[in-house]
Amino acid sequence: MLRKALFLIALSIAIISCGGSMAPQNVTDSTKSASPKLGSDNADSAVSYSPVVTLATSSDKGALLIIQNDCRNCHREREKLIGPAFSSIAVKYTDKDIDQLATKVIKGGSGIWGDISMAPHPSLTKEDAKKMIAFIFEIK
């Protein structure tokens, strides 16, 4: 009974928190971040750009599936909400875990990241779940 009450409280917090601002981060180009090239004598004149992977800027099928489903009720890209941050998942697992994680997304479960269980998503196909996981692995 206590678990159900805690789950309902956590779910309520997640739903309330969804009303947050969707404003882009304060970056000159929201899809790129500047970093000097390694080994360059003049770092100011030699700037390379590496893409910043975000749900907001990606047209990846996995990102679109995450947006279309309820994933963001419990997960954020780079910070823990109810469930772990996508970036934490990307660091903990590798490509060899995609099948296992896709099954977990579809069936739900708990225990790996704490006591709060992830809701099952039985309407997702295994292929769509794999696309979502593959995108999450890009958020490091």
N, C-alpha and C positions, 0 to 999 in steps of 0.2 A: 504494500500500500504506500509506503514511504517512497519507494522508487518511482511509482506512478506520479506521485505528487511532485517529486523533484523533476521528473521528465516534463510534466505539464508546465512547471515554472520555467524551466530552461527553454521549452518551446515558445512560451509566451514572450520571453526576453528576446529570442531570435526573431520572432515576428515583429515585435516592436522596433528592433534595431534595423530592420530592413528599410526604414524610412530615411536612412542617412543620406548625406550628400553624395552625388555621383560626379562631383566636379573633378576634373583632371588634376593630377599632382602639379605642383608648381615647377614645371620643367619647360625649357624653351621649346623643345620638340618632344611631345609626349611619347613618341615611339622610339626615341634614340637617346642615349646618354653618352657624353663625351668622356674619353679617357685617353691619355697620351700613349703613343706607341712605345712599347718596351724597346730598349736598346737605341733609342733615338737621342742624339746629342742635343737637339733643339726640340723639346717636348711641345713648346708653344706653336711651332710651325707644323708639326706632324701630329695631327689629332685624328684618331680613328673612332668610328662609331660602332657600338654594338647594340642590337635591338633589345628593347625591354619588352618582355612578353607580358601582356595583360589581357584580361578578358575584354576590357573596353576597346582595345585597339586591334584585337585579333579577328580575322575572318575564318580561322580554323574551325572545322566542323565540330571538333571536341569542345572548343570554347563556346560555340553557339548552343550545343547541347547542354552545357553547364548552365548557361544563361536561361535556357528554356525550361529547365527542370528546377527543383527546389534546393539545389546544392548550396546556394548562397544564403539560405536561411541559417545554416550551421557553419559554413566555411567561408573564410576570406582568403585572398591571394597570399598575403604575407603576414597575417596576424591570426592568432587563435581566437575563435569565437566560441561556439559550443563544441565543435569538432576542431581538429587540427587545421592549421593553415595549409593551403595547397603546397606552398614552398617547403613546409616541413615534411609533407608526404613525399615530395620529389626528392628530398635529401635522404630520407629513410629507405626508400625502395629503388629498385633498378628495373630495367626493361624486362628482365626475366620474371618479374612479379606481376606483369600486366594481367595475365589470365586470372590469377588469384584475386587481385584487386577488383577486376571487372565483376567477378562472381560476388565479391563482398558488396559492391555497389548495388547489385541486383537483389541479393538476398538480405542485406543488412547485417548487423552484428555489433559486437562490443568487446571490450577487454583490451584491445591494443593501445588505445589512446585514453582510456579512462572508463568510468562507469556508465556514462551516457551512451546509449546505443544509437547506431545509425539506422534510420528507417529504411526498410527495403524499397526497392524501385523495380517491381516485377514487370512493369510495362516497357522497360528498357531492353533492347536486344543486347546480346553479348558484344556484337560489333560496335554498337554505339557506346557502350560502357568502356570498351577498349579505346575508342577515340577520345573519350573524356579523360581517361587515365593518361594516355599519350600526351595530351595537351598539358595536363597537370605536371608531367615530368619536365616540361619546358619552363616551368616557373621555378627557377632555383635562386 
